[in-house]
Amino acid sequence: MAFEGSCYNFTTEKLNWIEARDSCTQEGAHLVIINSEAEQKFLTSQGVASWIGLRKQYENDPYTWQDGSAVTYANWDPEISYWERCVYMEPSGYWWSVYCESSWHESWICEKPQVC
């Protein structure tokens, strides 16, 4: 699906964060990087829980996007604390941190530039 210059692939196979990241890389893409409320609303409209490209390297590090960029937009669930390393998006659109090795319900979203 296309939105504002990017193409998104919503995948329902259950993989952990690292496997999902690697699967996107094999497609010439990356796990989704959410930069705005408009992009968040577009993704949330799909109604699935999905890995996103946000994680922290070590427990006390800040979260950064898969490409190394800083977080400029966030949609954390206000009732949850964030101490796990990898992040997924609930169907509601809120972000949660979970174990990177978790694969019991996480789908994922790949993103790459839209080619005209």
C-alpha positions as a printed NumPy array, in Angstrom:
array([[  0.   ,   0.   ,   0.   ],
       [  1.261,   3.474,  -0.822],
       [  1.111,   6.527,   1.467],
       [  2.975,   9.852,   1.243],
       [  5.928,   8.625,  -0.803],
       [  6.412,   5.222,   0.83 ],
       [  5.186,   1.729,   0.094],
       [  4.12 ,  -0.495,   2.989],
       [  3.88 ,  -4.261,   3.141],
       [  1.711,  -5.575,   5.986],
       [  2.791,  -9.12 ,   6.825],
       [  0.87 , -11.489,   9.08 ],
       [  3.474, -14.228,   9.521],
       [  4.626, -14.511,  13.141],
       [  8.34 , -13.726,  13.508],
       [ 10.457, -12.117,  16.203],
       [ 11.769,  -8.562,  15.718],
       [ 15.159,  -9.602,  14.309],
       [ 13.612, -12.093,  11.866],
       [ 11.07 ,  -9.471,  10.767],
       [ 13.849,  -6.885,  10.28 ],
       [ 15.818,  -9.386,   8.19 ],
       [ 12.751, -10.252,   6.11 ],
       [ 12.226,  -6.562,   5.282],
       [ 15.909,  -6.203,   4.379],
       [ 15.584,  -9.109,   1.928],
       [ 12.782,  -7.14 ,   0.223],
       [ 14.977,  -4.031,  -0.058],
       [ 12.98 ,  -2.368,   2.728],
       [ 13.135,  -1.776,   6.49 ],
       [ 10.713,  -2.146,   9.383],
       [  8.403,   0.852,   9.338],
       [  9.681,   4.179,  10.692],
       [  6.754,   6.306,  11.875],
       [  7.483,  10.014,  11.462],
       [  4.121,  11.722,  11.886],
       [  0.624,  11.511,  13.293],
       [ -0.73 ,  11.221,   9.726],
       [  1.463,   8.182,   9.058],
       [  0.441,   6.71 ,  12.426],
       [ -3.254,   7.1  ,  11.537],
       [ -2.701,   5.446,   8.152],
       [ -0.965,   2.471,   9.763],
       [ -3.519,   2.202,  12.573],
       [ -6.334,   2.054,  10.013],
       [ -5.047,  -1.433,   9.087],
       [ -5.984,  -2.688,  12.582],
       [ -3.15 ,  -5.142,  13.223],
       [ -0.51 ,  -5.563,  15.921],
       [  2.85 ,  -5.212,  14.176],
       [  6.551,  -4.897,  14.804],
       [  7.827,  -1.426,  13.956],
       [ 11.449,  -0.411,  13.33 ],
       [ 12.023,   0.97 ,  16.824],
       [ 14.339,  -0.578,  19.409],
       [ 17.123,   0.17 ,  21.827],
       [ 20.475,  -1.575,  21.711],
       [ 20.917,  -1.906,  25.485],
       [ 18.537,  -1.604,  28.414],
       [ 19.521,   1.965,  29.374],
       [ 19.867,   3.293,  25.815],
       [ 17.285,   5.556,  24.176],
       [ 15.   ,   4.07 ,  21.543],
       [ 16.123,   4.751,  17.964],
       [ 14.721,   3.777,  14.603],
       [ 16.251,   0.93 ,  12.628],
       [ 18.134,   3.42 ,  10.43 ],
       [ 19.726,   5.017,  13.537],
       [ 17.541,   8.136,  13.523],
       [ 16.084,   9.659,  16.679],
       [ 12.394,   9.448,  17.558],
       [ 10.615,  12.655,  16.494],
       [  7.057,  11.312,  16.81 ],
       [  5.883,   8.734,  19.379],
       [  2.604,   7.041,  20.279],
       [  3.425,   5.14 ,  23.483],
       [  0.558,   3.683,  25.481],
       [  0.273,   6.138,  28.403],
       [ -0.426,   3.371,  30.921],
       [  2.639,   1.206,  30.236],
       [  6.284,   1.588,  31.223],
       [  8.884,   0.973,  28.54 ],
       [ 11.892,  -1.072,  29.476],
       [ 12.031,  -3.871,  26.893],
       [ 14.232,  -3.415,  23.837],
       [ 11.913,  -3.872,  20.833],
       [  8.646,  -2.131,  19.977],
       [  5.409,  -3.213,  18.381],
       [  2.235,  -1.341,  17.6  ],
       [ -1.093,  -2.542,  18.983],
       [ -4.181,  -2.526,  16.709],
       [ -5.212,   0.619,  18.616],
       [ -2.049,   2.33 ,  17.344],
       [ -0.359,   2.529,  20.741],
       [  3.247,   1.359,  20.965],
       [  4.455,  -1.206,  23.511],
       [  7.938,  -2.501,  24.277],
       [  8.41 ,  -6.284,  24.357],
       [ 11.168,  -8.88 ,  24.252],
       [ 12.811,  -8.865,  20.836],
       [ 12.632, -12.655,  20.773],
       [  8.844, -12.68 ,  21.184],
       [  6.965, -14.02 ,  18.176],
       [  3.661, -15.201,  19.637],
       [  1.499, -12.566,  17.964],
       [  3.654,  -9.989,  16.209],
       [  3.176,  -9.362,  12.533],
       [  5.283,  -6.629,  10.964],
       [  5.249,  -3.747,   8.503],
       [  7.991,  -3.196,   5.928],
       [  8.496,   0.232,   4.382],
       [ 10.468,   1.432,   1.381],
       [ 10.414,   4.511,  -0.84 ],
       [  7.663,   4.615,  -3.443],
       [  9.151,   4.395,  -6.936],
       [  7.213,   6.204,  -9.646]])
